[in-house]
Amino acid sequence: MASKQQKQQQQQQPAQPAQASPMPACMVCGRPAGQRCAGCGAAYYCGKDHQKLHWKQHKPGCSPVKEASSAQLGRYLAAARNLAVGEVVLREAPLIEAPPPSTQPVCLTCYKPLFEASAKECERCGWPMCGPECANNPKHRGECRLTVQKRGDKMNIRNFGLPHPSYQCIATLRCLALRDSSSAKWRRLLEMESHSEQRAGSPRQEQERFGVALFILRVFPKLRDIDKLTEEEILNICGILQVNGHEVPLSEPPYVAVYDKGSLLAHSCRANCAKSFSSAGELVVRTALPVKAGEPLTICYTDPMWGTAARRQHLYDTKFFWCRCERCVDPTEFGSYFSAIACPGGDGEQPDCPGAIMPDDPLVEGGAPEGGDPDMGEQQYWRCPTCDISMPQGSVLSLLRRVGEDLSELDKDDAEACRLFLQRYGGDEFPLDLKEKDAVRRPLLSRNHFYLTDVRLALAQRYGQDGVDAQQGLRQLSDGEIAHKRQLCRELLKLAEKLVPAEHRMRGLLWFELHAVEVEASRRRGLDQGPDPAALRVSLLESRRCLTEVIELLRCEPPELPEGKVLRQARLNFKEVDQLLCALHHAVGDAPL
């Protein structure tokens, strides 16, 4: 330790100025560079001329993301620089794509259902197709070549209109075809996680053993006899497809695709990235939250609108890990109380406690602590932090099962039934003309509970669906229904922004519903109160704000999907609103509205 005299001498010495960090060097000439590549943030240039000169060389490695690894996550994608909300960080064509394992005979290029009268056999391999154009498409090349070379005979598909077992093997065949067609893609595929050890003996693996592995070895005997392909190798491919496959909703049913860099996206139940697909089946990933340099890029591998127990169990069953993300370890789920029940009220000072009951440890909420003894569930307790009342977990789960059974029987096309459910279990109150017969009772579930949120989402979209079109449907609603639709949209949007910011499709559709409500409410005010330029301008600006959100949230959605169609309509409506605002400005002039 320094003596007192040494400390005094150190204090008396003048502070040395900090040395300035050297400026980075230009990638072309090596001179000090003050201009950084906006794409990756890693390359510097002395000016725009040298940046343009170096672009052809720099382009292949220019990316806002980079590969990283850790003991907890393994290999993953991280931000190469600070990322703002809305940046497209990945656009990638699939490594392989294929129809879903359980499907009726479909065209192996466009995935449209085939029927005996319309199917055209591929002249080379016999697989049924739409016609010569699809038969000659590169998508079909993998299984076509393997059928010709490794089977020695054409396929003979005869039963149409029902799930056909032969189609279970298409995705695996297309993976195996990469061994000869692209060694680089085959190598990248084998680097992906398969969780073979965790899958061993599972019902799904046993089904794949008979339906895929043994089927391929029997129907394509040269793969077994000449290429020495084994059952274990095929099952490893099946594991890679299960763990890394994405459902692409561009066909009905959705087809399956595996993406190279996309397989490195980590998981979070409150993801910082949203994923969508282009018309060509590319994976499009963009940020839903700000992401700092070095942080993992995450999507949600499960349904984020499920409760904590269901999400974690589904992830364990399908992806073979117990989630411990920031949302799962927080009993309140960022203050939303999404999986909590309402406090029934304690004795004494707080008989009408407004709090919520949550599990002491949300990581054992579903029963067994991360795959342990299910009997442990009965020893867990749920507790209200406000009044400290507690309930055995078994009692809570029994209550939730009862509510879940009622929800499964609920007709979500019946607005009155939905309101009764919300009133019965959530204590919801409605506008005067929507008052239901039952008196509002003390809620059983927390305000944002996932059961109630599910019904509110259905009801918000149900209102206004009875007309020939959306406009007529909204005009048939009562004032109370219009007010309730607006209330539901606003409440759900507030919850989604906090809990699931990456759910761009859901948020975009809710903003569009809210826009429609504002337009109809403005029309009714005009009829009731007469022309009011000031009120009209306020309404138009609010509608414009809603449409701005719709366009931003859905801008990556392809036109084939319902969200893409909503995007197109939102852009048209946005132009109309701007035209009305301009016309209003010219009519009123600069006079204050």
C-alpha positions as CSV (number, residue, x, y, z in Angstrom):
1,M,0.0,0.0,0.0
2,A,1.2,3.5,-0.7
3,S,2.3,5.6,2.3
4,K,0.7,8.9,3.2
5,Q,3.7,10.8,1.9
6,Q,3.5,9.0,-1.4
7,K,-0.2,9.7,-1.7
8,Q,0.5,13.4,-1.1
9,Q,3.2,13.4,-3.8
10,Q,0.8,11.7,-6.2
11,Q,-1.9,14.3,-5.5
12,Q,0.6,17.2,-6.1
13,Q,1.7,15.8,-9.5
14,P,-0.2,17.5,-12.4
15,A,-2.6,15.2,-14.1
16,Q,-1.4,13.9,-17.5
17,P,-3.7,14.6,-20.4
18,A,-5.4,11.5,-21.7
19,Q,-4.0,10.4,-25.0
20,A,-6.5,10.6,-27.9
21,S,-7.4,7.4,-29.6
22,P,-5.8,7.2,-33.0
23,M,-8.2,7.6,-35.9
24,P,-9.1,4.5,-37.8
25,A,-7.4,4.0,-41.1
26,C,-9.0,4.2,-44.5
27,M,-9.6,0.7,-46.0
28,V,-8.2,1.9,-49.3
29,C,-5.3,4.3,-48.7
30,G,-4.5,3.8,-45.0
31,R,-4.9,7.5,-44.2
32,P,-6.9,8.7,-41.1
33,A,-10.6,8.1,-41.8
34,G,-13.6,9.8,-40.3
35,Q,-16.3,8.2,-42.4
36,R,-17.7,4.8,-41.3
37,C,-19.7,2.3,-43.3
38,A,-23.3,2.6,-42.2
39,G,-24.1,-1.0,-43.0
40,C,-21.7,-2.9,-40.7
41,G,-20.0,-0.1,-38.7
42,A,-16.6,-1.9,-39.0
43,A,-15.1,-0.3,-42.2
44,Y,-13.7,3.3,-42.3
45,Y,-12.9,5.5,-45.2
46,C,-11.3,8.9,-45.8
47,G,-14.1,9.9,-48.1
48,K,-17.0,8.8,-50.3
49,D,-14.8,8.2,-53.3
50,H,-12.7,5.5,-51.5
51,Q,-15.9,4.0,-50.0
52,K,-17.4,3.6,-53.5
53,L,-14.1,2.2,-54.8
54,H,-13.9,-0.4,-52.0
55,W,-17.6,-1.4,-52.1
56,K,-17.3,-4.4,-54.5
57,Q,-14.6,-5.9,-52.2
58,H,-16.4,-4.9,-49.0
59,K,-20.0,-5.9,-49.9
60,P,-19.8,-9.7,-49.2
61,G,-18.8,-9.1,-45.6
62,C,-20.8,-5.9,-44.9
63,S,-23.5,-6.9,-42.5
64,P,-25.1,-5.3,-39.4
65,V,-24.9,-8.8,-37.7
66,K,-22.0,-11.1,-36.9
67,E,-21.6,-14.7,-35.6
68,A,-20.7,-15.1,-32.0
69,S,-20.7,-17.9,-29.4
70,S,-21.1,-18.4,-25.7
71,A,-21.3,-21.3,-23.3
72,Q,-25.0,-20.5,-22.6
73,L,-26.2,-19.8,-26.2
74,G,-23.7,-21.7,-28.3
75,R,-23.4,-20.1,-31.8
76,Y,-25.7,-17.1,-32.3
77,L,-26.1,-13.9,-34.3
78,A,-25.1,-10.7,-32.5
79,A,-25.4,-7.0,-33.5
80,A,-22.2,-5.8,-35.2
81,R,-23.1,-2.2,-34.2
82,N,-25.8,-0.4,-32.4
83,L,-29.1,-1.1,-34.2
84,A,-32.1,1.2,-34.2
85,V,-35.7,0.0,-34.3
86,G,-36.9,-1.0,-37.7
87,E,-33.6,-1.9,-39.3
88,V,-33.6,-4.9,-41.6
89,V,-30.7,-6.9,-40.3
90,L,-31.1,-10.1,-42.3
91,R,-32.6,-11.1,-45.7
92,E,-31.8,-14.7,-46.6
93,A,-32.9,-17.3,-49.1
94,P,-33.6,-20.7,-47.6
95,L,-30.9,-23.4,-47.5
96,I,-33.7,-25.9,-48.2
97,E,-37.5,-25.8,-48.3
98,A,-40.1,-28.6,-48.5
99,P,-43.8,-29.3,-48.0
100,P,-44.8,-30.1,-44.4
101,P,-44.3,-33.7,-43.4
102,S,-48.1,-34.3,-43.1
103,T,-49.7,-33.3,-46.3
104,Q,-51.8,-34.6,-49.2
105,P,-50.0,-34.8,-52.5
106,V,-48.8,-31.4,-53.5
107,C,-46.7,-29.9,-56.3
108,L,-43.1,-30.1,-55.1
109,T,-42.4,-26.6,-56.5
110,C,-45.4,-24.4,-55.8
111,Y,-46.9,-26.6,-53.0
112,K,-50.4,-26.4,-54.4
113,P,-52.7,-29.4,-53.7
114,L,-52.9,-31.9,-56.5
115,F,-55.7,-34.1,-57.5
116,E,-55.7,-37.2,-59.8
117,A,-57.3,-35.3,-62.7
118,S,-54.9,-32.3,-62.6
119,A,-51.6,-33.9,-61.5
120,K,-48.8,-34.3,-64.2
121,E,-46.0,-36.8,-63.5
122,C,-42.5,-35.5,-63.7
123,E,-41.1,-37.3,-66.8
124,R,-37.8,-38.1,-65.0
125,C,-38.8,-39.2,-61.5
126,G,-42.6,-39.8,-61.5
127,W,-43.4,-37.4,-58.6
128,P,-46.7,-35.6,-59.4
129,M,-46.4,-31.9,-60.3
130,C,-48.5,-29.1,-61.6
131,G,-46.9,-29.3,-65.0
132,P,-43.6,-29.2,-66.9
133,E,-42.7,-25.7,-65.6
134,C,-42.8,-26.8,-62.0
135,A,-41.2,-30.1,-62.9
136,N,-38.2,-28.3,-64.3
137,N,-37.9,-25.8,-61.4
138,P,-34.6,-26.1,-59.4
139,K,-36.6,-26.6,-56.2
140,H,-37.6,-30.1,-57.4
141,R,-34.1,-31.0,-58.5
142,G,-33.0,-32.7,-55.2
143,E,-35.6,-35.4,-54.8
144,C,-35.9,-35.8,-58.6
145,R,-32.2,-36.6,-58.9
146,L,-32.1,-39.0,-55.9
147,T,-35.2,-40.8,-57.3
148,V,-33.6,-41.3,-60.7
149,Q,-30.1,-42.2,-59.4
150,K,-30.8,-44.0,-56.0
151,R,-34.2,-45.6,-56.6
152,G,-33.9,-46.9,-60.1
153,D,-37.6,-46.6,-60.7
154,K,-40.2,-43.8,-60.9
155,M,-42.4,-42.9,-57.9
156,N,-46.0,-44.0,-58.2
157,I,-48.3,-41.7,-56.2
158,R,-52.0,-42.7,-56.6
159,N,-54.0,-41.6,-53.5
160,F,-54.9,-37.9,-53.7
161,G,-56.8,-35.7,-51.3
162,L,-55.6,-37.3,-48.1
163,P,-52.3,-37.1,-46.2
164,H,-49.8,-39.2,-48.1
165,P,-46.9,-40.9,-46.2
166,S,-44.4,-40.6,-49.0
167,Y,-44.2,-36.8,-48.5
168,Q,-42.8,-37.2,-45.1
169,C,-39.4,-37.8,-46.6
170,I,-39.2,-34.8,-49.1
171,A,-37.4,-32.4,-46.7
172,T,-34.9,-35.0,-45.7
173,L,-34.3,-36.0,-49.3
174,R,-33.6,-32.4,-50.2
175,C,-31.1,-32.2,-47.3
176,L,-29.4,-35.4,-48.5
177,A,-29.2,-34.0,-52.0
178,L,-26.9,-31.2,-50.8
179,R,-24.1,-33.7,-50.2
180,D,-23.5,-33.9,-54.0
181,S,-24.9,-30.6,-55.2
182,S,-23.3,-28.2,-52.7
183,S,-20.7,-29.4,-50.2
184,A,-20.6,-25.9,-48.6
185,K,-24.4,-25.9,-47.9
186,W,-24.2,-29.5,-46.7
187,R,-21.4,-28.5,-44.3
188,R,-23.4,-25.6,-43.0
189,L,-26.5,-27.8,-42.5
190,L,-24.5,-30.4,-40.5
191,E,-23.2,-27.6,-38.2
192,M,-26.8,-26.9,-37.1
193,E,-28.1,-28.2,-33.8
194,S,-30.1,-31.5,-34.0
195,H,-30.5,-32.4,-30.3
196,S,-30.1,-36.0,-31.2
197,E,-29.5,-37.1,-27.6
198,Q,-32.5,-35.3,-26.3
199,R,-34.7,-36.6,-29.1
200,A,-33.6,-40.2,-28.6
201,G,-36.6,-42.4,-27.8
202,S,-39.1,-39.6,-28.1
203,P,-42.5,-40.4,-29.9
204,R,-41.6,-38.0,-32.7
205,Q,-38.2,-39.6,-33.3
206,E,-39.8,-43.1,-33.3
207,Q,-42.4,-41.9,-35.8
208,E,-39.6,-40.5,-38.0
209,R,-37.6,-43.7,-37.7
210,F,-40.4,-45.6,-39.4
211,G,-42.0,-42.9,-41.5
212,V,-38.7,-41.3,-42.8
213,A,-35.5,-43.2,-42.1
214,L,-36.6,-46.8,-42.8
215,F,-38.8,-45.5,-45.7
216,I,-35.9,-43.8,-47.4
217,L,-33.6,-46.8,-46.9
218,R,-36.2,-49.1,-48.4
219,V,-37.5,-47.0,-51.3
220,F,-34.0,-45.6,-52.2
221,P,-31.9,-48.7,-51.8
222,K,-28.8,-47.4,-53.4
223,L,-28.5,-44.8,-50.6
224,R,-28.2,-47.7,-48.2
225,D,-26.2,-50.2,-50.3
226,I,-23.8,-47.9,-52.2
227,D,-23.7,-44.6,-50.3
228,K,-23.8,-46.5,-46.9
229,L,-26.3,-44.1,-45.5
230,T,-27.4,-45.1,-42.0
231,E,-30.6,-44.8,-40.1
232,E,-28.8,-42.6,-37.5
233,E,-27.6,-40.1,-40.1
234,I,-31.2,-39.7,-41.4
235,L,-32.5,-39.2,-37.9
236,N,-29.9,-36.6,-37.3
237,I,-31.2,-34.7,-40.4
238,C,-34.7,-35.1,-39.0
239,G,-33.5,-33.5,-35.8
240,I,-31.9,-30.6,-37.7
241,L,-35.2,-30.0,-39.5
242,Q,-37.2,-30.1,-36.3
243,V,-35.0,-27.7,-34.3
244,N,-34.2,-25.2,-37.1
245,G,-37.2,-25.4,-39.4
246,H,-39.4,-22.3,-40.0
247,E,-43.0,-22.5,-41.1
248,V,-43.4,-20.3,-44.2
249,P,-47.1,-19.2,-44.5
250,L,-47.0,-18.6,-48.2
251,S,-48.8,-21.8,-49.0
252,E,-51.7,-23.7,-47.3
253,P,-50.6,-25.5,-45.3
254,P,-47.3,-23.6,-44.7
255,Y,-44.2,-25.2,-46.1
256,V,-41.0,-25.7,-44.1
257,A,-37.7,-23.9,-44.7
258,V,-34.3,-24.0,-43.1
259,Y,-32.1,-20.8,-43.2
260,D,-28.4,-20.7,-42.7
261,K,-27.9,-17.5,-40.7
262,G,-31.5,-17.7,-39.6
263,S,-30.7,-20.8,-37.6
264,L,-28.4,-18.7,-35.4
265,L,-31.1,-16.4,-34.2
266,A,-31.4,-16.9,-30.4
267,H,-34.7,-17.1,-28.6
268,S,-36.5,-14.8,-26.2
269,C,-40.1,-14.7,-25.2
270,R,-39.8,-10.9,-25.6
271,A,-37.8,-10.9,-28.8
272,N,-35.9,-7.9,-30.1
273,C,-36.4,-8.9,-33.7
274,A,-39.5,-9.6,-35.9
275,K,-39.4,-12.1,-38.7
276,S,-41.4,-12.1,-41.9
277,F,-41.0,-13.6,-45.4
278,S,-40.7,-12.2,-48.8
279,S,-42.8,-13.4,-51.8
280,A,-39.8,-15.6,-52.8
281,G,-39.6,-17.2,-49.4
282,E,-36.7,-15.2,-48.1
283,L,-36.4,-14.8,-44.3
284,V,-36.6,-11.1,-43.5
285,V,-35.5,-10.1,-40.0
286,R,-35.7,-6.6,-38.6
287,T,-35.3,-5.0,-35.2
288,A,-38.3,-4.4,-33.0
289,L,-36.3,-2.9,-30.2
290,P,-33.0,-1.0,-30.0
291,V,-30.1,-3.6,-29.9
292,K,-26.7,-2.6,-28.6
293,A,-23.5,-3.8,-30.4
294,G,-22.6,-7.3,-29.2
295,E,-26.1,-8.2,-28.0
296,P,-27.8,-11.4,-29.3
297,L,-30.5,-11.0,-32.0
298,T,-33.6,-12.9,-30.8
299,I,-36.9,-14.1,-32.2
300,C,-39.6,-16.1,-30.4
301,Y,-39.5,-19.8,-31.0
302,T,-43.0,-20.3,-29.5
303,D,-46.3,-18.4,-29.2
304,P,-45.5,-15.3,-27.2
305,M,-49.2,-14.9,-26.4
306,W,-49.2,-18.0,-24.3
307,G,-48.6,-18.0,-20.6
308,T,-45.2,-18.7,-19.1
309,A,-45.8,-22.4,-18.2
310,A,-47.2,-23.2,-21.7
311,R,-44.4,-21.3,-23.5
312,R,-41.6,-23.1,-21.5
313,Q,-43.2,-26.5,-21.8
314,H,-43.6,-26.1,-25.6
315,L,-40.0,-25.0,-26.0
316,Y,-38.8,-28.0,-24.0
317,D,-41.0,-30.4,-26.0
318,T,-40.0,-28.9,-29.5
319,K,-36.6,-27.2,-29.0
320,F,-35.2,-29.2,-26.0
321,F,-34.4,-26.4,-23.6
322,W,-36.1,-24.7,-20.6
323,C,-36.4,-21.0,-21.3
324,R,-34.8,-18.6,-18.7
325,C,-35.3,-15.4,-20.7
326,E,-35.9,-12.1,-18.9
327,R,-39.6,-12.5,-19.3
328,C,-39.8,-16.0,-18.1
329,V,-37.9,-15.3,-14.8
330,D,-40.1,-12.3,-14.1
331,P,-43.3,-13.4,-12.3
332,T,-45.0,-10.1,-13.4
333,E,-43.9,-10.4,-17.0
334,F,-42.7,-6.8,-17.2
335,G,-45.6,-5.6,-15.1
336,S,-48.3,-7.1,-17.3
337,Y,-49.3,-9.9,-15.0
338,F,-50.0,-11.9,-18.1
339,S,-50.0,-15.3,-16.3
340,A,-51.3,-14.2,-13.0
341,I,-54.8,-14.6,-11.4
342,A,-56.6,-11.9,-9.5
343,C,-56.2,-11.9,-5.8
344,P,-59.4,-13.3,-4.1
345,G,-58.9,-10.8,-1.2
346,G,-57.6,-11.5,2.2
347,D,-59.2,-11.2,5.6
348,G,-58.8,-8.2,7.9
349,E,-57.3,-5.1,6.4
350,Q,-57.5,-5.9,2.7
351,P,-60.7,-7.9,1.9
352,D,-60.8,-6.3,-1.6
353,C,-57.1,-6.5,-2.4
354,P,-56.4,-5.2,-6.0
355,G,-53.3,-7.3,-6.3
356,A,-52.5,-10.4,-8.4
357,I,-51.4,-13.9,-7.3
358,M,-48.3,-15.2,-9.0
359,P,-46.0,-18.2,-8.5
360,D,-43.2,-17.9,-6.0
361,D,-40.9,-19.3,-8.7
362,P,-42.3,-18.9,-12.3
363,L,-39.7,-21.4,-13.5
364,V,-41.6,-24.2,-11.8
365,E,-45.0,-22.8,-12.4
366,G,-46.1,-25.5,-14.8
367,G,-45.5,-28.3,-12.2
368,A,-42.1,-30.0,-12.5
369,P,-39.1,-27.8,-12.0
370,E,-37.4,-28.0,-15.4
371,G,-38.2,-31.6,-16.1
372,G,-38.1,-32.9,-12.6
373,D,-40.8,-34.7,-10.5
374,P,-44.3,-33.5,-11.5
375,D,-45.4,-34.1,-7.9
376,M,-43.3,-31.1,-7.0
377,G,-46.0,-28.9,-8.5
378,E,-48.3,-29.4,-5.5
379,Q,-45.6,-28.1,-3.1
380,Q,-45.4,-24.8,-4.9
381,Y,-47.4,-21.7,-3.9
382,W,-48.8,-18.7,-5.6
383,R,-48.7,-15.5,-3.6
384,C,-50.1,-11.9,-3.7
385,P,-47.3,-9.5,-3.0
386,T,-49.8,-6.8,-1.9
387,C,-51.6,-8.7,0.9
388,D,-49.4,-11.8,1.1
389,I,-52.3,-14.2,0.7
390,S,-51.1,-17.5,-0.8
391,M,-52.8,-20.4,-2.6
392,P,-51.4,-23.9,-3.3
393,Q,-50.4,-24.3,-6.9
394,G,-52.7,-27.3,-7.4
395,S,-55.7,-25.0,-6.6
396,V,-54.6,-22.4,-9.0
397,L,-54.0,-24.9,-11.8
398,S,-57.5,-26.4,-11.2
399,L,-59.0,-23.0,-11.5
400,L,-57.1,-22.3,-14.8
401,R,-58.1,-25.7,-16.2
402,R,-61.8,-24.8,-15.6
403,V,-61.4,-21.4,-17.3
404,G,-59.5,-23.0,-20.2
405,E,-62.2,-25.5,-20.7
406,D,-64.8,-22.7,-20.9
407,L,-62.5,-20.9,-23.4
408,S,-62.2,-24.0,-25.6
409,E,-66.0,-24.2,-25.9
410,L,-66.4,-20.4,-26.5
411,D,-67.8,-19.4,-29.9
412,K,-65.5,-16.5,-30.7
413,D,-67.8,-15.4,-33.6
414,D,-70.4,-14.6,-31.0
415,A,-69.7,-11.1,-29.7
416,E,-72.2,-11.5,-26.8
417,A,-70.6,-14.8,-25.7
418,C,-67.2,-13.2,-25.7
419,R,-68.4,-10.2,-23.6
420,L,-70.0,-12.6,-21.1
421,F,-66.7,-14.5,-20.8
422,L,-64.8,-11.3,-20.2
423,Q,-67.3,-10.2,-17.7
424,R,-67.4,-13.5,-15.9
425,Y,-63.6,-14.1,-15.6
426,G,-62.1,-10.6,-16.1
427,G,-64.8,-8.4,-14.5
428,D,-64.9,-6.3,-17.7
429,E,-67.3,-3.4,-17.8
430,F,-68.9,-2.3,-21.1
431,P,-70.6,0.8,-22.5
432,L,-74.2,1.3,-21.5
433,D,-75.9,-0.3,-24.5
434,L,-73.7,-3.4,-24.1
435,K,-74.5,-4.2,-20.4
436,E,-74.9,-7.9,-20.0
437,K,-77.5,-9.7,-17.8
438,D,-74.9,-10.9,-15.2
439,A,-73.8,-8.3,-12.7
440,V,-70.1,-7.4,-12.9
441,R,-68.4,-9.7,-10.4
442,R,-65.0,-9.8,-8.8
443,P,-62.5,-11.0,-11.5
444,L,-60.9,-14.4,-11.3
445,L,-58.0,-13.6,-13.6
446,S,-55.6,-10.6,-13.8
447,R,-56.6,-7.9,-16.2
448,N,-54.1,-8.9,-18.9
449,H,-54.3,-12.7,-18.4
450,F,-53.6,-14.6,-21.6
451,Y,-57.0,-16.2,-21.6
452,L,-58.7,-12.7,-21.5
453,T,-56.3,-11.3,-24.0
454,D,-57.1,-14.1,-26.4
455,V,-60.8,-13.3,-26.2
456,R,-60.3,-9.5,-26.5
457,L,-58.2,-10.0,-29.6
458,A,-60.9,-12.1,-31.2
459,L,-63.6,-9.6,-30.2
460,A,-61.7,-6.6,-31.4
461,Q,-61.5,-8.2,-34.8
462,R,-65.0,-9.6,-34.7
463,Y,-66.7,-6.3,-34.4
464,G,-67.7,-5.1,-37.9
465,Q,-67.3,-8.4,-39.7
466,D,-71.0,-8.9,-40.5
467,G,-71.3,-6.5,-43.5
468,V,-70.5,-7.1,-47.1
469,D,-67.3,-5.2,-46.5
470,A,-65.5,-3.6,-43.6
471,Q,-67.1,-0.2,-44.1
472,Q,-70.6,-1.5,-44.1
473,G,-69.9,-3.9,-41.2
474,L,-68.7,-1.0,-39.0
475,R,-71.8,1.1,-39.9
476,Q,-74.0,-1.7,-38.5
477,L,-72.4,-1.5,-35.1
478,S,-74.0,0.3,-32.2
479,D,-72.2,3.3,-30.7
480,G,-71.4,1.1,-27.7
481,E,-69.8,-1.5,-29.9
482,I,-67.8,1.2,-31.7
483,A,-66.6,2.5,-28.3
484,H,-65.8,-1.0,-27.1
485,K,-63.8,-1.8,-30.3
486,R,-61.8,1.3,-29.8
487,Q,-61.2,0.5,-26.1
488,L,-60.1,-3.1,-26.9
489,C,-57.7,-2.0,-29.7
490,R,-56.0,0.7,-27.5
491,E,-55.7,-1.7,-24.6
492,L,-54.3,-4.5,-26.6
493,L,-51.8,-2.2,-28.4
494,K,-50.5,-0.9,-25.1
495,L,-50.0,-4.5,-23.8
496,A,-48.4,-5.7,-27.0
497,E,-45.9,-2.8,-27.1
498,K,-44.8,-3.7,-23.6
499,L,-44.9,-7.5,-23.7
500,V,-44.4,-8.5,-27.4
501,P,-43.0,-5.6,-29.4
502,A,-41.8,-8.1,-32.1
503,E,-45.4,-9.2,-32.9
504,H,-45.6,-6.8,-35.9
505,R,-48.4,-8.6,-37.6
506,M,-50.7,-8.5,-34.6
507,R,-49.8,-4.9,-33.8
508,G,-50.2,-3.8,-37.4
509,L,-53.7,-5.3,-37.7
510,L,-54.8,-3.8,-34.4
511,W,-53.6,-0.3,-35.6
512,F,-55.6,-0.8,-38.8
513,E,-58.7,-1.8,-36.8
514,L,-58.3,1.3,-34.7
515,H,-57.9,3.5,-37.9
516,A,-61.2,2.0,-39.2
517,V,-62.9,2.9,-35.9
518,E,-61.7,6.5,-36.0
519,V,-63.0,6.9,-39.5
520,E,-66.4,5.5,-38.6
521,A,-66.6,7.6,-35.4
522,S,-65.8,10.7,-37.3
523,R,-68.5,10.0,-39.8
524,R,-71.1,9.6,-37.1
525,R,-70.0,12.8,-35.4
526,G,-70.5,14.6,-38.7
527,L,-74.0,13.2,-39.1
528,D,-75.0,14.1,-35.5
529,Q,-73.3,17.4,-35.0
530,G,-72.9,18.8,-38.5
531,P,-69.7,20.0,-40.2
532,D,-66.9,20.8,-37.8
533,P,-63.5,21.5,-39.5
534,A,-61.6,21.5,-36.2
535,A,-63.0,18.1,-35.1
536,L,-62.5,16.7,-38.6
537,R,-58.9,17.7,-38.7
538,V,-58.2,16.1,-35.3
539,S,-59.9,12.9,-36.5
540,L,-57.9,12.8,-39.8
541,L,-54.6,13.4,-38.0
542,E,-55.4,10.5,-35.6
543,S,-56.4,8.3,-38.5
544,R,-53.1,9.3,-40.3
545,R,-51.2,8.4,-37.1
546,C,-52.8,4.9,-37.0
547,L,-52.0,4.3,-40.7
548,T,-48.4,5.4,-40.2
549,E,-48.0,2.7,-37.6
550,V,-49.7,0.1,-39.8
551,I,-47.4,0.9,-42.7
552,E,-44.2,0.7,-40.6
553,L,-45.2,-2.5,-38.8
554,L,-46.3,-4.4,-41.9
555,R,-43.9,-2.9,-44.5
556,C,-42.0,-6.3,-44.9
557,E,-45.2,-8.4,-45.3
558,P,-45.6,-10.0,-48.8
559,P,-48.8,-9.2,-50.8
560,E,-49.8,-12.9,-50.8
561,L,-50.6,-12.8,-47.0
562,P,-53.6,-11.1,-45.3
563,E,-51.2,-8.7,-43.6
564,G,-49.7,-7.7,-47.0
565,K,-53.2,-7.0,-48.3
566,V,-53.9,-4.8,-45.3
567,L,-50.6,-3.0,-46.0
568,R,-51.7,-2.2,-49.5
569,Q,-55.0,-0.9,-48.3
570,A,-53.3,1.2,-45.5
571,R,-51.1,2.9,-48.1
572,L,-54.1,3.7,-50.2
573,N,-56.0,5.1,-47.2
574,F,-53.0,7.1,-46.2
575,K,-53.0,8.9,-49.5
576,E,-56.7,9.6,-49.2
577,V,-56.2,11.0,-45.7
578,D,-53.5,13.3,-46.9
579,Q,-55.6,14.5,-49.8
580,L,-58.5,15.2,-47.4
581,L,-56.1,17.1,-45.0
582,C,-54.9,19.2,-48.0
583,A,-58.5,19.9,-49.2
584,L,-59.5,20.9,-45.6
585,H,-56.5,23.2,-45.4
586,H,-57.4,24.9,-48.7
587,A,-61.1,25.2,-47.7
588,V,-60.4,26.7,-44.2
589,G,-57.2,28.5,-45.1
590,D,-54.8,29.5,-42.4
591,A,-57.6,30.3,-40.0
592,P,-57.1,28.5,-36.7
593,L,-59.2,25.3,-36.6
